[in-house]
């Protein structure tokens, strides 16, 4: 009897199926509370998933993170290739692994799968974020059934936090409702971001907090093996799997990037992948003017350019070496000189030290340190401008000379657009950073605290909390965000 039971558990009921039982119960429990994440960016996953499994016949599936969501015109790619395109890219923090696992069963005979994750240590790994998975699955919890057992365990473990947050949003009437592009309704029916993006909105044309490094060390054996297994499974079904690259902001490459390092990265990738790389990484290192708000997210013109690049690579991989005059490689848009409007109120506190920078032809101020007077303050309110120049960023170690600083306040009329890497490093007594500025304005590095106290928290208003809690850029600091 015992042996028979073991056989059933081992051969008839896989471990992942057993784990699904409590997941189903938890999903039912969660469903008793009205949807709270339906307006967020993560809610864009369920319609993509539905399209992935509903498109009939041969199709092109592009798998990746937000570089795909922000970087593909599916209708244009279908026009070029003659096959319907499924944009299956959403958010790097979900993990490349999750997108591969969710798409695996949808791949069929004659399909073409293009894998192009962001060239980042997180997306070039087996990273998986269960908290984001719960939020993304709110409209269709059945997606969780596609996950392997190790990730199902993580999903189970993260349910209490997800349920608590969902219940709190509902009870307090603070359902997340982000502004700007990072919303569910920014996607069109094909899964592409359709929100208008005319120009590069980054002050320096570059996200300095998340520079791109093309290094052979980025490509781990573990990640390459997972990709190779996915490709083998797909090819057994009669599909073809290719590897390509995300668009990369040329100005966002690390300073040590050279032609040799790029070649080394590409060569290492070729050696570790068992399936074809159809793209030249240098083609995808694009001018700053093609980007929107990160070093991987394209504006409308950039999307048109990248889609043509990918179509050209696909046609070449399929044996079409002719010149296709219908491909569109538009010139990069030139941002108007008066794109930013800045306050000219000068800082008169005498607490701060600055440096001037010229960014895209405009002069700005960057907070770089404290004066002797500033080092004695326990609370510092961030300045709006200095000498008529907007204060747009806080530099690394800007407050490290203070032995007393406990609180930092950023007001809603601030011109700050960036907490740079290490901005709050070596602030041993810092406990709170209070924000009344919306998260869409303020970019934040994942590594801003360094040797500061481990319990530093971001305090935000009740009105802004849902926006911060669901914001794309602020995801890495979620555990530190709380109500004022």
N, C-alpha and C positions, 0 to 999 in steps of 0.2 A: 504493500500500500504506500509506504513511504517512498519507495523507489519510483512508483508510478506518479506520485505527486511531484517528485523532483523532475521527472521527465516532462510533465506538463508545464512546469514553471520554466524549464530550460528551453524546451523546443516549441511549445505551443503558445505560451504567454511570455513574450519577451519582456525584459526588465523595464523597458521604456513604457510598455503598455500598462504594466502594474503601476508605474509612477503616474500615469495619466489619470488614474481613478481619483486620487486626491486633488489633482489639478482641476479636473472637471467639477468636483465639489466646491473648490475654492472659486472657480469661475462663476458658478451658480450663485454662490454667496455674494460675490462682488456685483453680479448683475442685478441684485436687489436694490442697489443704489444707482440712480440715474447716471448716465455717462457723464464724466467730468473732463475727459481729455479729447473730446470730439473736435474741438477747434484747434488743437495743437498741431505742430509740424509732424510729430510722431504718428498722428492719426492718418497721415497719408499712406501708411503701409498697407492697411486693409484693402483699399481700392486697387493698389498695385498688385497685391496678392491675388485678388479676385480676377483681375485682367490676365495675370500670368497663367491662371488655370482655366480661363474661359476662352482664350484665343484659340481657334481651331486651325489645324494645318500647320505647315512649316512656318517658323517664326524666328525672329532675332531677339535674344534676351541679353540685355546689357546689365551686368551685375557689378555693384560697387557701393560706394557711400554717396555722400551729397554731391560729389563732383559729377555724378551721373544725373542726379535729380536736377542740378543747376546747369547741366552741360550738354543736354541732348534735345534735339527737335525730332521726336519720333516720327511725326508725319513726313518730314523732309527725308529722314533716313529710309522710310518705307518707299518713298518716291524714287530714291536713288537705287535701292536694292530689289524692289519688287516684293518684299516680304514685310508683314506687319512687325512692328518693333514693340517690345515690352521694356519700358524703363523701370528696371528693378534696382534702383539705387535710392537711398534715403539719408542715412545718418551714420557717420563713422563710429559713434559711440555704441550703436547696436552691435557692431562688429561685422567684418567681412564674412566670418564663419556663419553667422546667423542668416545672412542673405543667401549664402550657398546652400545651407541646410533647408531653408524655406523653398528654394527653387528646384531642388534636386528632383523631386517627383514630377515636376511639370515639364521636364525636358523630354522631348520625343524625337522620333525619326525625322531627319531632315532639318532639325533645328540648328541654329548657330548660337552659341553662347560666347559672349565676350566678357571676360573678367578684367575689370580695371579699378582696383582699389586706390585710394589715396596713398602716395608714397610716404607713409608715416609709420612709426614703430607700432602704433595701435592697430592700424588697418592691415599691416603686414604681419599679423599675429593671429592667434586663435582667441583673441579677446571676445568676451560675450558679456553683455550687460543685461541682467535679468530685470532690473527695475524698469529700464526703458522698454523691455520686451512686454511687460505687463501693460504699460501705457499704450504701446503701439497696437496691442492685441485687443484693446477694449471693445472695438467694433466687431471683432471676429476672433474669439478665444480659440477656435479650432486651429489657428496657425501654430499654436504651441505644440500641437500633436506632431508637427514635423521636426521638432528638435530632438537631438540624441539625448540619451539618458543622463549624461553628465551635466548638460545644460538644463534638463528638466529638474534636476536636484537644486540647481541654483534658482530656478523659477519658484520652486516650492519654498525655499528659504527666504526669498525676498517678498513673499506675499504679505506678511504682516505690515511691512512698511508701506507697500502699495495700497493696501486696504485702509490703513490709518489715514494716509494722505487723501485718498479719495473721499472717505467719510468726512474728513475735516473740511475739504472744499465744499461738499454738499451742505454740511451743517452751517457753515459760516457764509454761504452765498458767495464764495470767492472762486468759482469755477474758472480755470485758466482760459483766458481769451486774448492771446498775444496780438500785438499790432505788427504791421509790416508784412514782410515776406514769409516769416516762419509760422505759417498757419496752414491748416488742412485745405482751405479753399484757395490756396495759391497754386495747387496742382490742377492741371486740366485732366480730361478723361483718359488721356494716354499715359499719365503719370509724370509728365514734365512740369517743371515750375513755369507758370504762365504769367506770374507777377511781372509788371514792366520794370526793366532794369536797363536804363539807357547808358549809364556811365559807371566808372569805378568810383565807389563812394568812400573808399578808404582815404583818409587824409593824406597819407604819404604814398598812396597807390599800392601799398604793401601792408600785410598784417605782420608786423615785426615780432609779435608774440609767438607766432607759429611758423617759423621759417622752415623751408623744405631742404632736407639733406638727402642727397643721392649718394648713398654709400653701400658698398657690398655687404657691410655688417647688418644692413636692414633686412636682408633676405635670410631668414632662418630655415634650417632643415625641416623643422616641424611644420611651418607654414607652407613651404614648398610641397611637402608630402601631402598635406591636406588638399591643396590645389590639384596635384597630380591624381589623387584618388577620385576627386570629383570629375576630372576630365576623363579618366578611364571608365567610370560608371556611365557618363553621358555618351561616350563613344560606343559603348556596348549597345546602347539604344539606337544607334544610328545618327547621333548628333555630332556636330563638330564644335570643339572648344578652342578658343583663341585667347591670348592675353594681349592687353593693350595698356595704355597709360592715361592717367588723368591729365587734364590741362594743368600746367604748373606756371605760376607767376614768375617770370624771369627775374624780376626784382626781389622776389621772395626766397631765392636760393641762399643758402648759408655762404658766408664769405670764403670758406675753404673749398667751394665747388669749382672744379676745373674741368676741362675737356677730358683729362685723364681719369678723374674721379667718376664722371658720368659714364665713360666707357667701361670702367671697372664695375660699376653698378650693373650696367646692361649685360656685360659678359657673365657676371656671377648669376644673374637671373636666367640667362640662356643655359647655363650649366646645370641649374637646379630644376628647371621646369621640363617636363617630358612632352609638352605640347607646344604649339607654335606661337611665337610672339610676332604679331603681324605689324607692329608699329615701331617707328624709330622714336626713341624717347626725346630726341632733340626737336622733333616736329611739334611736340606737345609742350615744350617750354616756350610760352607765348608772351607777347608784349603786355606790360602792365595795364594798358588801356582796355584790354579785352576782359578784364576781371571786374567783379562786382564788390563783394564785401569780405572775401577771404582769398587766400592764395590758391584756392582750388575752384571757387565759385565764379562762373562766367556771367557777364552781362548779355543782353540780347544779341549783340553783334558777335560776341565771343562764342555763343551757342551755335550760331550759324557757321562760323569758321570751324569749330571743333567737330560738328556733325559731318561737314564735308571731309575733314581729315579722316574720320573713322570710316566713312563710306569709301573713300579712296583706298584705305588699307584693306577693307573687306573685299573690294573688287579685285585688288591685286592678289590677295590670298586665294581668291576663287579663279584666278587665271586670266582676268580681264586686265590687260596692260595698256589698253587704249586710253587716249585722253578723253575724259568725259567733260564736255563743255558745260554741262548743267550744274557741275559742282560750283559752290559759291564760297569764295575766300575773300570776304569784304575787308576793307581797310578798318583799322581800329578807330573807334569814336574818340574825338577830342573833347575832353571835359571843359565846359565853360569856365573862364577865369574867375567868375563870381559865383561858382557853384556853392561855396560855403559862405554863410553870413555870420559874422562874429561880433560879439559884444566888445566894446572898447573900454569898458570900465577897468581902471587900473587897480592892481593890488597895492594897498597902502599899509598892510599890516607889518611889514618888515620882518616877517617870519621866514621867508623862503628865498632860496637861491635858484637862478634860472640859467638856461642857455637858449640861444636862439637857433632855430633850424629853418631851412628853406625847403618846403615840401610842395612839389609840383608848382613851383613859381611863387608860392605864398609863404610869407614869413610867419612863424608861430613860435610860441614859448613852451619849453619843457621844464617841469619842476625837477631839479637835480639834487637839492639839498636844503638844509636848514641853516639859518643864521644863528648866532649865539643866543639871540632872543627867542628864536623858534624852538631851540632845544630844551627850553625850560617849560614849555607848554604841555599840559596833559591832554588837551583837546585842540585839534587843528581842523579848521574848515578850509577845504581846498579852494584856492583862488580861481577866479573866472578868467582874468587876463592880467597881463603885465606889460607896461609901456605900450598900451594899445594893441598888444598881440594876444590872441587867444591862448590860454594855457591848455594844451591838448593832451599831454601825457605826463605820467610820473615815471621817472627813470629808476633804474636799479639802485638800491641802497640809499634812496633819497632821504629816508628818515633814520638811517642807522646811527647817526651821531646823537640821537636823543636817548636819554636814560629815563625819561618820564612819560613819554607819549603812550596814552591808553586808548584814546578814541580819535577817529578820523571821520569827518562829515563831508559828503558830496551832495551839494544842493541841486535842485531840479533845473536851475539856470546855468549849470556848469557847462564849460566847453570841453571837458575831458572826454576823450574818445578811447583812451588806452591806459590800463595798468600794465606797464611793461614787465618783462621777466625780472623777478627779484625786486619788484617795486617796494615791497614791505619786508625785505630781508633784514635780519638783525634788529628787529623791533621787539625786544624781549618783554616789554610790558604791554604791548598792544593787545587789546582784547576785543574791540569792536570797530567795524567800518560801517557807517550808517549812510544809506543811499536813498535819495529821493529822485534820482535820475533814472529813466527807463533803461532796461538792460540792452535794448536794441542800439542805444547810443554808445555804450561803453564796452569795449572789447577787453578781455581779461586773459592773461596768460595762465596756464595750469600751474606754473611754478613761480608764483608771486611772493610766497612767504619764506622760503628758504629756512633760515635758522630762527625765525620768529616763534613766538609761543604757539603751541599746537592747537590751542583752543580759541584762536581768533575767529570771530563770527561776522558775517555780513547781516546787518539788520536793515530790513526794508519795510515799507508801509504795507498795510493790509491790502491796499489796492494794487500794489506792484508785486506782491508775493507770488501770485499765480504766474505772472509773466517771468519772474526770475526762476521759479521752480520748474518751468517748462521750456526755458530758453535754450536754444541750440548752443550758444557760446559758453553759457554758464554751467553747463552740465557737470563739468569736472569739479565744481565747487558746491554741488547741491547740498552736501551734508553740512556745510557751513552757513547756509541761508536760513534765516529765521525772521520772525515778526518783531518789529520795534515794540 
